């Protein structure tokens, strides 16, 4: 059995960076405790080990864990990687490959967050969602959630036009703060042992795209990684976990061997659909006792119970 953990950002929510804190999987201190626990009690395997296991039919050691990070945020290099190195834990970073080339690009959920956080408006009128109040912290949070949910109902390109419009109306200011690691930094991380994998080019919801664009997002990302980093593995992570038979069949045709969803659970590599692998998402609510429990088998009922009782779980899912 293989359990795959998903992280996004490791950061202190009070670090003052204008990024959406919902994407923080753990604070630096919690992450360090989690990695120490894994190093002591589990067998953290590299992506190459998993590929070898499926290609050659060899078994992974018991209590195997694969660590993955989605989105290639800068804090991976600054905070997470030094901790992973300390415990000699292998890791895979899934990169949306159009971003490293554009230091000024931010993900749409971070742009909306920033625009709402710093707007001088007290409300936004005449939106399809009617008037959105922005006068208090809790109103801003509610209005942001409504906007994010609304944006998500559109195909990617229309959604991005909508984000541009909303941000312009909120008086979005340009920032020189980088969100995503650039190619120099990614090459350096790869040299130090980080495995890089494709997470599309522009991070769209794949199931909303026509086939030609799905193909371009998948093959384009592999070409970007190959050109910039050299070698590239046949691995893929679906943005927001969204996939369907069309997306999976394109990956299959292009020779991908492993693809990672956001569906919860473990994987029996002998019987699992290798292009629909399950992962365990780590969020800031994952305290060390919960982290330990989530790594044990037979506690998926607990995961289900927790998801049902977390009012914002659906919201976070939308953001990934
Ligand atoms: Zn992502």
Boltz pocket constraint, residues with backbone or C-beta under 6 A from the ligand:
constraints:
  - pocket:
      binder: B
      contacts: [[A, 70], [A, 71], [A, 199], [A, 203], [A, 238], [A, 239], [A, 240], [A, 319], [A, 320]]
      max_distance: 6.0
